[in-house]
Amino acid sequence: MKDLNLHEHIQSKHLGLGGRVVTQFENHLYAIALHYMHYNFCRIHQTLRVTPAMEAGVTDHVWNIEEVVSLPDLEGARKAA
């Protein structure tokens, strides 16, 4: 086993993964976005007694998860038009 410096070690570790690292990072970003959408649009907060989005005047109703999940489809339809 040859001795690797830090740069070579990082290269050898990540070159074998190819696009998987990028895909995992993109999936992580989608998970964070989904969390924030649920937190701000679907969940009624005890202190506000409404969702933060309703309090800010962004929406007039509590969203259900189907509305949140359908958002990427709406964005794709907007780009296609």
N, C-alpha and C positions, 0 to 999 in steps of 0.2 A: 504494500500500500504506500503510495507516494505521499509526501507531505504537501498539502495545499495551503496557499496563503488564503486570506479571507476572501479576496475578490474571486479567485478561482473556485473556492468552495461555493460561494453564492451563485456563480455562473453555472456550475455543474448541477446544483440543486434545482435551479429554476429553468434551465434550458430544456430539461427533459419534460417539463410540464406543458410547454407550448402555450396554447391559448387558454388552457384550463385556469390559470391564475387570473386572467382577465375576466373569464366567465364567472368565476367565483366572486370576484370583486363586484361585477355588475349585479349579480344576484344579491349580494350583501346590500348594495345601494337600493335595490328594489324592496328588500325587506325593511330597510329603514324608512323608505317612503311610505310603505304600507302601514307601518307602525304610526307614523305621524298623521297620516290621513285618518286612521281609526281614532287616534287620540283627539284630534281636533274636530272631526266631523261626525263621528259615531257615538262617542262616549259622553254621557251627561256627567258633568262634574258637580260634586256636592256643593262646593262653595258658590258656583255660578248658577246652578240649577238649570243650566242649558249647556250646549257644547261651546267651546271657545270660538268656533266659526260663527255660530249664531250670535254670540255676544259681540263679535266684531262686525256683524252685519254682512258677512260673506254669503250666508245661506239662511233660509227661513225655516228649515226643518232638520230633524235628526236624520242623518243618512243611514241606510242599512248597508251591509257589506256588499250586496249585489250592485249597488250604485257605485261603490268604490272600485270594485273589480271591473266594472264596465268602462271605466274612464280610459284605459289604454285603447280600447276599441274606438271610442269617440275621437281620440287624438289621431289615430290612424285614418279614420274617415275624413277628418278635417284636412290632413295632409294630402289625401288622395283627391280631394275636390279642388 
